[in-house]
Amino acid sequence: MKATIMYGAGDVRVESVPDARILQPTDAVVAITRSCICGSDLWPYRQMERNDDGVRMGHEFIGVVEEVGDEAVERVRELSGGFGAHSALECVGFQESTLTAVSIARPGGAVGRVGVPQGEAIPAAQSTFYRNVTIAGGPAPVRAYIEELLPDVLEGRIEPAGVFDRVIGLDQVADGYRAMDERRAIKVLIK
């Protein structure tokens, strides 16, 4: 069978590996027909050399901010009339993207963290405390929704095109990583 193997920064290969087989009575062999490259996979791909950011703002406006740092904070302040976002969603886990998310949250706002944290501390902890910004997060509970949503996706009732902006074959995985790393793709679907 084929497998994607990451050897180091920028070095992703598809290679033949031994077929999966049942070794214990509790084992199962699962055929994977589709997968995707996760933003968290870029950490070892990059060795954390660059930062990304994804942010969702409050109900009156939803947007994605791909910048980090002061440029992103200024852009959100401009879009929100100077107030900042009601809610920000940090999707990558880098220190700089986390700092950006907590910085764009308005006083009394909230930051959700779904990106796997690269560090142990939350940046600007004292600032967010005094601005009464709520910070919470954890792994997305995908198993709670997969039975209901996956058939709809596979049968075409839900079109994930807004999430997956590139579709590749298994032999093109290295290109998919490069595209995400260079921000030519947001999310890559592997068929």
C-alpha positions in Angstrom: 0.0 0.0 0.0 1.0 3.6 -0.3 1.7 6.0 2.6 2.7 9.6 3.0 5.9 9.9 5.0 7.4 13.1 6.3 11.2 12.8 6.6 11.9 16.4 7.7 11.2 20.0 6.8 10.0 20.3 3.2 10.6 16.6 2.6 7.3 14.7 2.1 7.2 11.5 0.0 4.7 8.9 -1.0 6.2 5.4 -0.6 5.2 1.8 -0.7 4.9 0.3 2.7 3.7 -3.2 3.9 0.0 -3.7 3.7 -1.9 -3.2 7.0 -3.1 -6.4 8.5 -4.9 -7.6 11.6 -2.5 -8.6 14.3 -4.8 -8.5 17.4 -8.5 -9.4 17.7 -9.3 -5.8 18.4 -7.5 -4.5 15.2 -9.3 -3.3 12.1 -8.1 -2.5 8.6 -9.7 0.7 7.3 -9.6 1.7 3.6 -9.1 5.4 3.3 -10.7 6.9 0.2 -10.2 10.6 1.0 -8.0 12.5 3.3 -6.6 16.0 3.6 -3.5 17.9 4.7 -4.1 19.6 8.0 -2.6 23.0 8.8 -1.0 21.4 11.9 0.9 19.1 9.5 2.8 22.1 8.3 4.6 22.4 11.7 7.1 19.6 11.1 7.0 20.5 7.3 8.2 24.0 8.1 10.0 23.2 11.4 7.8 26.2 12.7 9.7 28.7 10.6 6.6 30.7 9.5 3.3 31.6 11.0 -0.3 31.4 9.7 -3.5 32.7 11.1 -7.2 32.1 10.7 -9.8 34.2 12.4 -13.6 34.2 12.5 -15.2 37.4 13.6 -18.6 38.0 15.2 -22.1 37.2 13.8 -22.5 40.6 12.0 -19.4 39.8 9.9 -17.4 36.7 9.3 -14.0 37.0 7.7 -10.6 35.3 7.4 -7.5 37.3 8.2 -4.4 35.7 6.7 -1.9 38.2 8.1 -0.4 38.1 11.5 0.7 40.8 13.8 0.0 44.5 13.6 -1.3 44.4 10.0 -4.0 41.9 11.0 -5.0 43.8 14.1 -5.3 47.1 12.1 -7.4 45.4 9.4 -9.8 43.9 11.9 -10.1 47.2 13.8 -10.8 48.9 10.5 -13.5 46.4 9.6 -15.1 46.5 13.0 -15.3 50.3 13.4 -12.4 50.3 15.8 -13.9 47.9 18.3 -12.2 44.6 17.4 -13.9 41.2 16.9 -16.6 39.8 19.1 -15.0 36.4 18.5 -11.7 35.2 17.0 -10.9 31.7 16.1 -7.2 30.7 16.2 -6.8 27.8 13.8 -3.0 27.1 13.6 -1.5 27.2 17.1 1.6 29.3 16.4 2.5 31.8 19.1 2.2 34.8 16.7 -1.1 33.7 15.3 -2.4 33.2 18.9 -1.2 36.7 19.8 -2.9 38.0 16.7 -6.2 36.3 17.7 -6.1 37.7 21.3 -5.1 41.1 20.0 -8.0 41.4 17.6 -10.6 40.4 20.2 -12.5 43.4 21.6 -12.9 43.9 25.3 -15.3 41.3 26.6 -14.8 39.2 23.4 -13.8 35.6 23.1 -11.0 33.6 21.4 -11.5 30.0 20.5 -8.3 28.0 20.0 -8.6 25.0 17.7 -5.1 25.0 16.3 -2.8 22.5 18.2 -0.7 24.8 20.4 3.0 25.0 19.6 3.9 26.5 23.0 2.8 26.2 26.6 1.9 29.8 27.3 -0.9 32.0 25.9 0.6 35.3 24.7 -0.7 38.6 26.2 -2.3 36.7 29.1 -2.2 39.8 31.4 -3.6 42.1 28.6 -6.5 39.7 27.9 -7.2 39.3 31.6 -7.7 43.1 32.0 -9.8 43.3 28.8 -12.0 40.5 30.0 -11.3 38.3 26.9 -12.4 34.7 27.3 -9.9 32.2 25.9 -11.0 28.6 25.4 -10.2 25.7 23.1 -9.5 22.1 22.4 -9.7 19.6 19.7 -12.8 19.8 17.5 -15.3 17.1 18.4 -15.4 15.8 14.8 -16.6 12.4 15.9 -19.8 14.0 17.2 -20.7 15.1 13.6 -19.0 12.7 11.3 -21.9 10.1 11.0 -24.4 12.8 10.1 -22.2 15.0 7.8 -19.9 12.6 6.0 -22.6 10.8 4.0 -23.9 14.2 2.9 -20.5 15.2 1.7 -19.8 11.9 -0.1 -23.2 11.9 -1.8 -22.9 15.6 -2.9 -25.6 17.1 -0.6 -23.0 19.2 1.1 -20.3 20.7 -1.1 -17.0 21.3 0.8 -15.6 23.4 -2.0 -15.4 26.4 0.3 -13.0 24.5 2.5 -11.0 22.4 0.0 -9.6 24.7 -2.7 -7.3 22.0 -4.2 -7.9 18.3 -5.0 -4.9 16.1 -5.6 -4.0 12.4 -6.0 -1.9 10.6 -3.5 1.1 10.9 -5.7 0.9 14.7 -5.5 1.0 15.0 -1.7 4.3 16.8 -1.7 2.9 19.4 -4.1 -0.1 19.7 -1.7 2.1 20.5 1.2 4.1 23.0 -0.8 0.9 24.7 -2.0 -0.3 25.1 1.6 3.1 26.2 2.8 3.3 28.8 0.1 -0.3 29.9 0.7 -1.4 28.9 -2.8 -4.0 26.5 -1.1 -6.0 26.8 2.1 -7.0 23.1 2.4 -6.0 20.2 0.2 -8.2 17.2 -0.4 -6.4 14.0 -1.2 -8.3 11.4 -3.3 
